[in-house]
Amino acid sequence: MQRQLPPANLFDRALVVEDLDEPRQWLAELLPRALPEVKQVDSAATLAQARERMASHAYGLALVDWGLPDGTSEELISELVTARPGAAVIVATIHDNDTHVFPALRAGATGYILKSQPSSVVVSQLQRIRLGEPALSPSIALRMLQHFRDLPDEYLNRTSGSMPLMADPARETDRPQRQLTEREVDVLRLIGKGYKVPEAATLLGISAHTVTSYVRDIYRKLDISSRAEAAVEAARRGLVS
């Protein structure tokens, strides 16, 4: 299925909801770096302030902290998504546990990134939304994978149609096109751990250009298109812990 790209003007105005001054300014500066189409960034420090901003504009892009002085952003996420169909609402927080991740996703969040990451990593993750992909920190993608691994078999096999909710990992591994070379496995392991291409190149003693070539081959063989998907695949193969 062809991925549907967001409308060109969806991200022209964004909202950052963060109670701390420094992280709020940091996120506001990162947005135009990641998405040049962002022409204006509004900010709010509380849920109440965010709703005041929303009263005059339906935002197509929002970065929202989970824990705010006047409550969690669970309901706010739903309100943002309802106000602007197709809106990208991304939780930007320091929390990476299940009690925060899954309520946010259930509320309608289309991404979940950690503020503890370097600026360059956050920018890279935010750029994925332009392609219609979720902005996910690799560790969050791993938690999502583990969540489904821990579900009972009868739940995983329950369907509303003829397709199972999850494929058989053993069967997937047996596919010839999924066989990686030893060096590709090394690169996939580092991607799964969150390393960037230059860092992986240094650790492996090869050039960044060569690592990029390996990444391209890995994506082709595994039929994936993002670092988040690569992190999930690395975890499924037991390459990261």
C-alpha positions as CSV (number, residue, x, y, z in Angstrom):
1,M,0.0,0.0,0.0
2,Q,1.3,3.4,-1.0
3,R,2.1,5.7,2.0
4,Q,-0.2,8.8,2.1
5,L,1.9,11.9,2.5
6,P,0.5,14.8,4.6
7,P,-0.9,17.9,2.9
8,A,1.8,20.6,2.1
9,N,0.3,23.2,4.4
10,L,-0.4,20.9,7.3
11,F,2.7,21.9,9.2
12,D,2.8,25.6,8.5
13,R,1.9,26.4,12.1
14,A,2.9,24.3,15.1
15,L,2.2,24.2,18.8
16,V,4.7,23.2,21.5
17,V,3.2,22.4,24.9
18,E,5.9,22.2,27.6
19,D,6.0,23.6,31.1
20,L,9.8,24.2,31.4
21,D,11.2,27.2,29.6
22,E,14.5,25.7,28.3
23,P,13.0,22.5,26.8
24,R,10.1,24.5,25.3
25,Q,12.5,26.9,23.5
26,W,14.7,23.9,22.4
27,L,11.7,22.1,20.9
28,A,10.5,25.3,19.2
29,E,13.9,25.8,17.6
30,L,14.1,22.2,16.4
31,L,10.8,22.2,14.6
32,P,11.8,24.5,11.7
33,R,15.1,22.7,11.4
34,A,13.4,19.4,10.9
35,L,10.5,20.8,8.9
36,P,11.3,24.0,7.0
37,E,7.6,24.3,6.1
38,V,6.9,25.3,9.7
39,K,6.6,29.1,9.5
40,Q,5.2,29.8,13.0
41,V,5.6,28.0,16.3
42,D,3.2,28.8,19.2
43,S,3.9,27.7,22.7
44,A,2.1,26.9,25.9
45,A,3.2,25.9,29.4
46,T,-0.1,24.4,30.6
47,L,-3.1,22.5,29.3
48,A,-5.2,25.7,29.8
49,Q,-2.8,27.8,27.8
50,A,-2.7,25.1,25.0
51,R,-6.5,25.2,24.8
52,E,-6.5,29.0,24.6
53,R,-4.2,28.7,21.6
54,M,-6.4,26.0,20.0
55,A,-9.4,28.2,20.3
56,S,-8.1,30.4,17.5
57,H,-6.2,27.8,15.4
58,A,-6.5,24.1,14.5
59,Y,-2.9,22.9,14.6
60,G,-1.7,20.3,12.1
61,L,1.5,19.7,14.1
62,A,2.0,19.7,17.9
63,L,4.8,18.6,20.3
64,V,3.3,17.9,23.7
65,D,4.8,17.0,27.0
66,W,3.0,14.2,28.8
67,G,3.1,15.6,32.3
68,L,2.0,19.2,32.7
69,P,1.2,21.3,35.8
70,D,-2.5,21.0,35.3
71,G,-2.7,17.4,34.3
72,T,-1.6,14.9,31.7
73,S,-1.9,15.6,28.0
74,E,-4.1,12.6,27.3
75,E,-7.3,14.5,26.6
76,L,-5.4,17.3,24.9
77,I,-4.0,14.9,22.4
78,S,-7.5,13.7,21.5
79,E,-8.7,17.3,21.2
80,L,-5.8,18.2,18.9
81,V,-6.5,15.2,16.6
82,T,-10.2,15.9,16.5
83,A,-9.7,19.6,15.8
84,R,-7.5,18.9,12.7
85,P,-8.0,15.6,11.0
86,G,-4.6,14.2,10.0
87,A,-2.7,16.3,12.6
88,A,0.7,15.0,13.7
89,V,0.6,15.1,17.5
90,I,3.9,13.9,19.0
91,V,4.6,13.4,22.6
92,A,8.0,14.8,23.6
93,T,8.9,13.7,27.1
94,I,11.5,12.1,29.4
95,H,9.3,9.1,30.2
96,D,9.7,5.9,28.3
97,N,7.6,3.5,30.4
98,D,4.4,1.7,29.4
99,T,2.2,3.8,31.7
100,H,3.0,6.8,29.6
101,V,3.7,5.4,26.1
102,F,0.5,3.4,25.5
103,P,-2.1,5.9,26.9
104,A,-0.5,8.5,24.7
105,L,-0.8,6.3,21.6
106,R,-4.3,5.3,22.5
107,A,-5.3,9.0,22.8
108,G,-4.2,9.5,19.2
109,A,-0.5,10.5,19.4
110,T,1.2,9.8,16.1
111,G,4.7,9.8,17.6
112,Y,6.6,9.6,20.8
113,I,10.1,11.0,21.2
114,L,12.4,11.3,24.1
115,K,13.8,14.8,25.1
116,S,17.0,13.1,26.4
117,Q,18.2,12.5,22.9
118,P,20.6,14.8,21.1
119,S,19.1,17.5,18.9
120,S,20.3,15.9,15.7
121,V,18.5,12.6,16.6
122,V,15.2,14.4,17.4
123,V,15.4,16.4,14.2
124,S,15.9,13.2,12.2
125,Q,12.9,11.6,13.9
126,L,10.7,14.6,13.3
127,Q,11.6,14.6,9.6
128,R,9.9,11.2,9.3
129,I,6.4,12.7,9.7
130,R,6.9,14.5,6.3
131,L,6.9,11.1,4.8
132,G,3.8,10.0,6.6
133,E,5.8,7.9,9.1
134,P,5.6,8.0,12.9
135,A,8.2,9.9,14.8
136,L,9.4,7.3,17.3
137,S,12.5,7.0,19.4
138,P,14.1,3.6,18.9
139,S,13.6,2.7,22.5
140,I,9.9,3.4,22.2
141,A,9.6,1.2,19.1
142,L,11.3,-1.6,21.2
143,R,8.8,-1.1,24.0
144,M,6.0,-1.4,21.5
145,L,7.4,-4.6,20.1
146,Q,7.9,-6.0,23.6
147,H,4.3,-5.1,24.5
148,F,3.0,-7.3,21.7
149,R,5.5,-10.1,22.5
150,D,4.0,-10.2,26.0
151,L,0.4,-10.5,24.9
152,P,-1.1,-14.0,25.2
153,D,-1.2,-16.1,22.0
154,E,-5.0,-16.2,21.9
155,Y,-5.1,-12.4,21.8
156,L,-2.5,-12.2,19.0
157,N,-4.3,-14.7,16.9
158,R,-7.7,-13.1,17.4
159,T,-8.7,-11.3,14.1
160,S,-11.7,-9.5,12.6
161,G,-10.7,-11.0,9.2
162,S,-8.4,-13.6,7.8
163,M,-5.1,-12.0,8.6
164,P,-3.3,-12.5,12.0
165,L,-2.4,-9.5,14.0
166,M,1.3,-10.5,14.0
167,A,3.3,-12.6,11.6
168,D,5.1,-15.7,12.8
169,P,8.7,-14.5,13.5
170,A,10.2,-17.9,12.7
171,R,8.5,-17.9,9.3
172,E,9.6,-14.3,8.6
173,T,13.2,-15.2,9.4
174,D,13.1,-18.1,6.9
175,R,12.4,-15.8,4.0
176,P,15.5,-15.7,1.8
177,Q,15.3,-11.9,1.2
178,R,15.6,-11.3,4.9
179,Q,19.0,-13.0,5.2
180,L,21.6,-10.4,6.1
181,T,25.4,-10.6,5.7
182,E,27.5,-10.5,8.9
183,R,28.4,-6.9,8.3
184,E,24.8,-5.9,7.7
185,V,23.9,-7.6,11.0
186,D,26.6,-5.5,12.7
187,V,25.1,-2.3,11.2
188,L,21.5,-3.3,12.1
189,R,22.6,-3.9,15.7
190,L,24.1,-0.4,16.0
191,I,21.0,1.2,14.4
192,G,18.9,-0.7,16.9
193,K,20.9,0.8,19.7
194,G,20.3,4.3,18.4
195,Y,23.7,5.0,16.8
196,K,23.8,7.5,13.9
197,V,25.7,6.7,10.7
198,P,28.9,8.5,11.6
199,E,29.0,6.9,15.0
200,A,28.4,3.4,13.5
201,A,31.1,4.1,11.0
202,T,33.6,4.9,13.7
203,L,32.7,1.9,15.8
204,L,33.0,-0.5,12.8
205,G,36.2,1.2,11.3
206,I,34.6,1.9,8.0
207,S,33.5,5.0,6.2
208,A,30.1,6.7,6.7
209,H,29.4,6.2,3.0
210,T,29.9,2.5,3.4
211,V,27.6,2.4,6.4
212,T,24.9,4.3,4.4
213,S,25.2,1.7,1.7
214,Y,24.7,-1.1,4.2
215,V,21.7,0.7,5.7
216,R,20.2,1.0,2.2
217,D,20.7,-2.7,1.6
218,I,19.2,-3.6,5.0
219,Y,16.1,-1.5,4.3
220,R,15.7,-3.2,0.9
221,K,16.1,-6.7,2.2
222,L,13.8,-6.1,5.2
223,D,11.3,-4.1,3.3
224,I,11.5,-1.2,5.8
225,S,12.0,2.5,5.4
226,S,12.8,4.0,8.8
227,R,15.2,3.7,11.8
228,A,12.2,2.9,14.1
229,E,11.4,-0.1,11.9
230,A,15.0,-1.1,11.9
231,A,15.1,-0.9,15.7
232,V,12.1,-3.2,15.9
233,E,13.7,-5.7,13.5
234,A,16.9,-5.6,15.5
235,A,15.0,-6.4,18.7
236,R,13.1,-9.2,17.0
237,R,16.3,-10.8,15.9
238,G,17.8,-10.5,19.5
239,L,20.5,-8.0,18.4
240,V,19.7,-5.5,21.2
241,S,18.6,-5.9,24.8
